[in-house]
Amino acid sequence: MASLNAAKVIRRAWRGGQQGFTLLEVMVGMLLLSAIVIMLSQGYMAAISRAGEIGDHSTGAAWMQAMVDHLRNTGYSGVNGSWTETAATCTSPEPCLPGVFSRAEIEVVGTAVPLLKQVNITLFRKGGTAPFLALSTYFTDIRFP
């Protein structure tokens, strides 16, 4: 029991007789806390950035589907060639290009199978030169005798 009391006396004497944390302990705690906060904030920022990109993918996919539906309503037999869509070239009733994209390149080509055509749609984001999203599908008009 006497040795336990002696340890308390020595510890109090070393700390100047006061209780609490030393400056070194506080600094190490702050360093660990700041490292954890930095790691969490980097993960949060990456998640926010990725969520924006996923939103652009969803918007682009919806616009591509709307464009294919517009081509279907137009009649596939009359659709040929290639063209570039921008927000400025939008005319009713075709779907207008969403604001996050600078342009869409649309190409309709014939295939070896009669009446079957391939449509390729490539979307480009504003400020980017590389394609952001691409769609390639086939279509034909169904004719009944």
Summary of the structure (lengths in Angstrom):
residues: 145
radius of gyration: 32.5
end to end distance: 107.2
largest distance: 109.4
contacts: 321
relative contact order: 0.11
helix: 49%
strand: 21%
